[in-house]
Amino acid sequence: MTHDPRLYILTGCIGLMGANSLALAPLAPVISESLGIGSLAKTLLVTAGFGLGTAVSSLTLAPYVDRFGAAPLLRVALGVLFLCFVASALAPGLWFLIAVQTIAGLAAGVGFPATYGLGADISPKGEEARTMGLILTGWTLSLVAGVTVATIIADYINWRILFASFAALTLILAIILSRMPVPTWHPQPITRPWRALQIPGFGRSVMVAMAFMLAFYGSYPFLAPHVVETLGLPSSATAIPVLAYGVGFGASSIVDRALDRKGYNGAGAIVFSLAVFTLTALSYTAFSFVAVSLLMGLYGIINHAGLTLILNRLIATDPARKGAILGIYSCLTYVSVTIGATGFAPIYAYGGFSAVTLASAGCAALMLVEVIWKIKNDRSGASHLPDH
């Protein structure tokens, strides 16, 4: 299959916004030293500001995608991000950087849903999974290439050069997007988040998405501490299972055709069963660095497939209101990051990586139960949820 060239631009948008999001925390020590900040915790407020801005914007501004269209608002988001990256590169102090990155988060809170929404608009009928799967590989770019390159630039050149590079890439994407033909958009009413929850089938879809993200964010943040503190390896060794996950996530696009063919019901039970298996296996083989690395590669494949299925299911509940729907999804992502890091921390303190991966397997089991229940109801004609 030959992908629409426009989809690669959207993949780049996700990769760029994701790289900024994921690189902020690893850059904190370098920024702290450069700005003469004694407390690393204060520097981490840059990450918190971006996350807070994204979550707030996802709920309050993303619904305007339905009114004005995904393409125009993505252009606006990229324009704001360009200015924020330039300002970040020139930041005279920490609080200025926090403020600028919070504004960048507000732009990303619109940019993420607009990118997914524009991808859905461009996608040919029956190829939704392959389209969304390609766009989602932007997260592989941000995780494997973006964060790795960002760390190298920050360590060996200067963190300000990194933000200048982000600004240059944003400008290039914005120029291409401004000249890119997009489908005609017919304005839709703005749907507030609480009204989106009234869409038939959306509530259950949101719960599945939340369980899916908690399964990941409840275990992934503790991978590095496990490698260093429990396995006694240097922090650089963490790059191996992270790289394995990223490669698996990107390689999973080869199964997107099967996801389109089988639909949510047909593929969901298989994908979520594999998620339960993989997380359980991680729990019981946590003592082996090789096993953890291999299983993280498998988990990357499964997560890509699961995320593709869930995003298409969410959009299919009401395509005309996908701005509000994807805004809620983006907000849930950052809520899950917080819950995963804080809520699962006591579990990690009690039982280590084995305990958090087992708890994550429990979250994945909830998704499996829901899809089995959905299949049963759909066959009996009792469910009104679309098979996506």
C-alpha positions in Angstrom: 0.0 0.0 0.0 1.2 3.5 -0.9 0.4 6.0 1.8 -0.9 9.5 1.1 2.2 11.8 1.3 0.1 14.1 3.5 0.1 11.5 6.2 3.9 11.7 6.6 3.5 15.4 7.4 1.0 14.6 10.1 3.4 11.9 11.4 6.1 14.6 11.6 3.7 16.8 13.6 3.1 14.1 16.2 6.8 13.3 16.3 7.7 17.0 16.9 5.1 17.7 19.6 5.9 14.3 21.2 9.6 14.9 21.2 9.2 18.2 23.1 6.9 16.5 25.6 9.1 13.5 26.2 12.4 15.3 26.2 11.6 17.9 28.9 12.1 15.6 31.9 15.5 14.1 30.7 16.7 17.7 29.9 15.9 19.0 33.4 19.3 18.3 35.0 21.1 20.1 32.0 18.7 23.1 32.1 19.0 23.3 35.9 22.8 23.5 35.8 22.8 26.0 32.9 20.3 28.4 34.6 22.0 28.0 38.0 19.0 26.4 39.6 19.9 24.5 42.7 16.7 22.5 42.9 16.0 19.9 40.2 12.4 19.7 41.4 11.9 23.3 40.3 13.3 22.6 36.9 10.8 19.7 36.5 8.1 22.3 36.7 8.8 22.9 33.0 7.5 19.4 32.3 4.6 19.9 34.6 3.7 23.2 33.0 3.7 21.6 29.5 1.5 18.7 30.7 -0.9 21.0 32.6 -1.3 23.3 29.5 -1.9 20.3 27.3 -4.6 18.8 29.6 -6.4 22.1 30.0 -6.3 22.9 26.3 -7.5 19.4 25.3 -10.7 20.0 27.2 -11.3 23.7 26.6 -9.8 24.5 23.1 -9.7 21.2 21.2 -13.5 21.2 20.7 -13.1 24.2 18.4 -11.6 21.7 15.9 -15.2 20.7 15.2 -16.1 24.4 14.5 -13.1 25.6 12.4 -11.7 22.3 11.1 -8.6 20.3 11.9 -6.3 21.8 9.3 -6.7 25.5 10.2 -6.3 24.8 13.9 -3.3 22.6 13.4 -1.7 25.5 11.5 -2.4 27.9 14.4 -1.0 25.3 16.9 2.2 25.0 14.9 2.5 28.8 14.7 2.2 29.1 18.4 4.6 26.3 19.0 7.2 27.9 16.7 7.1 31.1 18.8 7.3 29.1 22.0 10.3 27.1 20.8 12.1 30.4 19.8 11.3 31.9 23.2 12.5 28.7 24.9 15.8 28.9 23.1 16.2 32.5 24.3 14.8 31.9 27.8 16.6 34.2 30.3 15.4 32.2 33.4 13.5 29.3 34.7 10.1 30.9 35.3 10.2 32.4 31.8 10.8 28.9 30.4 8.0 27.4 32.6 5.6 30.1 31.3 6.6 29.5 27.6 6.3 25.8 27.8 2.9 26.0 29.5 1.8 28.0 26.5 3.4 25.4 24.3 1.3 22.8 26.1 -1.9 24.8 25.3 -0.9 24.7 21.6 -0.1 21.0 21.8 -3.5 20.3 23.5 -5.1 21.5 20.2 -2.3 20.2 17.9 -2.6 16.5 18.9 -6.4 16.2 18.4 -6.2 18.3 15.2 -3.5 16.0 13.8 -5.4 12.8 14.6 -8.6 14.5 13.3 -7.1 15.6 10.0 -5.7 12.1 9.5 -9.2 10.7 9.9 -10.5 13.3 7.4 -7.8 12.3 4.8 -8.1 8.5 5.4 -9.8 6.5 2.6 -12.8 4.5 3.7 -11.8 1.1 5.1 -8.2 2.1 5.7 -8.6 3.9 9.0 -6.3 1.6 11.0 -3.5 1.9 8.5 -3.9 5.7 8.4 -3.9 6.1 12.1 -1.1 3.5 12.5 1.2 5.5 10.3 0.4 8.8 12.2 1.1 7.1 15.5 4.6 6.1 14.4 5.3 9.8 15.1 5.5 8.7 18.7 8.3 6.3 17.7 10.2 9.2 16.1 9.7 11.2 19.3 10.7 8.4 21.6 13.6 6.8 19.8 15.0 9.6 17.6 13.6 12.7 19.2 14.6 12.0 22.8 17.9 10.4 22.0 19.0 13.2 19.7 17.6 15.8 22.1 19.8 14.3 24.9 22.9 14.2 22.8 22.4 17.9 21.7 21.8 19.0 25.2 24.8 17.1 26.6 27.4 17.9 24.0 26.2 21.1 22.4 23.6 23.2 24.2 19.9 22.7 25.2 19.1 26.0 23.6 20.2 24.7 20.2 17.7 21.9 20.8 14.7 24.3 21.1 16.1 26.2 18.1 16.1 23.0 16.1 12.5 22.3 17.2 11.6 25.8 16.0 13.1 25.3 12.6 11.3 21.9 12.2 8.0 23.5 13.3 8.4 26.3 10.7 9.1 23.7 7.9 6.0 21.7 8.9 3.8 24.8 9.1 4.9 26.0 5.7 4.2 22.6 4.1 0.9 22.3 5.9 -0.2 25.7 4.7 0.3 24.6 1.0 -1.1 21.1 1.5 -4.6 20.4 0.1 -7.1 19.3 2.7 -10.7 18.1 2.6 -13.4 20.8 2.7 -14.6 21.1 6.3 -18.3 21.8 7.1 -18.5 23.6 10.5 -20.0 21.6 13.3 -21.4 22.8 16.7 -18.9 23.0 19.5 -19.3 20.0 21.9 -18.3 20.6 25.5 -16.6 17.6 27.2 -19.5 16.8 29.5 -21.8 16.7 26.4 -19.4 14.4 24.5 -19.9 11.9 27.4 -23.5 11.6 26.3 -22.6 10.2 22.9 -23.8 6.6 22.8 -21.0 4.2 23.4 -18.5 7.0 24.2 -18.4 6.4 27.9 -17.4 2.8 27.6 -14.8 3.7 24.9 -13.3 6.3 27.3 -13.0 3.7 30.1 -11.2 1.3 27.8 -8.9 4.1 26.7 -8.2 4.9 30.3 -7.5 1.3 31.3 -5.2 1.0 28.2 -3.1 4.1 29.1 -2.9 3.2 32.8 -1.6 -0.3 31.8 1.3 1.5 30.1 1.9 4.6 32.3 1.6 2.4 35.4 4.7 0.4 34.5 6.8 2.2 31.9 7.9 5.1 34.3 9.4 2.5 36.6 11.5 0.7 34.0 14.6 2.9 34.5 14.6 2.7 38.3 14.2 -1.1 38.0 17.2 -1.4 35.6 19.4 0.8 37.8 18.3 0.0 41.3 17.2 -3.6 41.1 19.3 -5.0 38.2 22.3 -2.9 39.2 23.0 -1.7 35.6 24.1 1.8 34.5 21.4 4.2 33.6 22.5 4.1 29.9 21.4 0.4 29.8 17.8 1.7 30.0 18.1 2.8 26.4 18.1 -0.9 25.3 14.5 -1.8 26.5 13.3 1.7 25.6 14.7 1.3 22.0 13.2 -2.2 21.8 9.8 -0.7 22.7 10.1 2.1 20.2 11.2 -0.3 17.4 8.3 -2.6 18.2 5.9 0.3 18.3 7.0 1.5 14.8 7.2 -2.0 13.3 3.6 -2.7 14.4 2.3 -0.8 11.4 2.7 -4.0 9.4 -0.4 -5.4 11.3 -2.6 -2.3 10.5 -4.1 -4.0 7.4 -5.3 -6.9 9.6 -6.8 -4.4 12.1 -8.8 -2.8 9.2 -10.0 -6.2 8.1 -11.0 -7.6 11.5 -12.2 -4.4 13.1 -12.3 -3.6 16.8 -14.2 -6.7 17.8 -12.2 -9.1 15.7 -8.8 -7.8 16.6 -9.4 -6.3 20.1 -9.7 -9.6 21.9 -6.4 -10.8 20.4 -4.5 -7.6 21.1 -5.7 -7.2 24.7 -5.1 -10.9 25.4 -1.5 -10.4 24.2 -1.3 -7.3 26.4 -2.3 -9.3 29.5 0.2 -12.0 28.6 3.1 -9.7 27.9 2.6 -7.6 31.1 2.3 -10.8 33.2 5.4 -12.2 31.6 7.3 -9.0 32.4 6.2 -9.5 36.0 7.6 -13.0 36.2 10.8 -12.3 34.3 11.7 -8.9 35.7 15.0 -10.3 37.1 16.3 -10.8 33.5 17.4 -7.8 31.6 17.4 -9.7 28.3 13.8 -11.0 28.9 12.6 -7.5 29.9 14.2 -6.0 26.7 12.6 -8.6 24.5 9.2 -8.3 26.1 9.3 -4.5 25.9 9.8 -4.9 22.1 6.7 -7.2 22.0 4.8 -4.7 24.2 5.6 -1.9 21.7 3.9 -3.9 18.9 0.9 -4.6 21.1 0.6 -1.0 22.3 0.7 0.4 18.8 -2.1 -2.0 17.7 -4.2 -1.3 20.8 -3.8 2.4 20.5 -4.9 2.3 16.8 -8.0 0.3 17.6 -9.0 2.6 20.5 -8.5 5.8 18.6 -10.6 4.6 15.7 -13.3 3.4 18.1 -13.4 6.7 19.8 -13.6 8.7 16.5 -16.3 6.3 15.2 -18.7 7.1 18.0 -19.4 10.4 16.3 -17.0 11.6 13.6 -18.6 15.0 13.4 -17.5 15.7 17.0 -14.0 14.2 16.8 -12.4 17.4 18.0 -14.1 17.2 21.4 -13.7 13.4 21.5 -9.9 13.5 20.7 -9.5 16.4 23.1 -10.9 14.2 25.9 -8.5 11.5 24.8 -5.5 13.8 24.9 -6.5 15.0 28.4 -6.9 11.4 29.6 -3.4 10.7 28.4 -1.8 13.3 30.6 -4.1 12.4 33.5 -2.9 8.8 33.1 0.7 9.9 33.1 0.1 11.6 36.5 -1.9 8.7 38.0 0.6 6.1 36.7 3.6 7.9 38.2 1.9 8.7 41.6 -0.7 6.0 42.0 1.5 3.1 41.1 4.5 4.4 43.1 3.4 2.7 46.3 3.0 -0.5 44.4 6.5 -0.2 43.1 7.8 0.6 46.6 6.1 -2.5 47.9 6.9 -5.1 45.2 9.1 -3.5 42.6 8.8 -3.8 38.8 7.1 -7.2 39.1 4.3 -5.7 41.1 3.6 -2.7 38.9 3.6 -4.8 35.7 1.2 -7.3 37.3 -1.1 -4.4 38.3 -0.8 -3.1 34.7 -1.8 -6.6 33.5 -4.9 -6.2 35.6 -5.8 -3.0 33.7 -5.3 -4.8 30.4 -7.6 -7.6 31.7 -10.3 -5.0 32.1 -10.0 -4.1 28.4 -10.2 -7.8 27.5 -13.4 -8.3 29.6 -15.0 -5.3 28.0 -14.3 -6.4 24.4 -15.6 -9.9 25.1 -18.8 -8.3 26.6 -19.1 -6.0 23.6 -18.7 -8.9 21.2 -21.5 -10.8 23.0 -23.8 -7.8 23.0 -23.1 -6.9 19.4 -24.0 -10.5 18.3 -27.2 -10.4 20.3 -28.0 -6.9 18.8 -28.2 -5.3 22.3 -25.2 -3.0 21.8 -25.3 0.2 19.7 -21.6 0.7 19.6 -20.0 0.5 16.2 -17.6 -2.2 15.4 -14.4 -0.1 15.3 
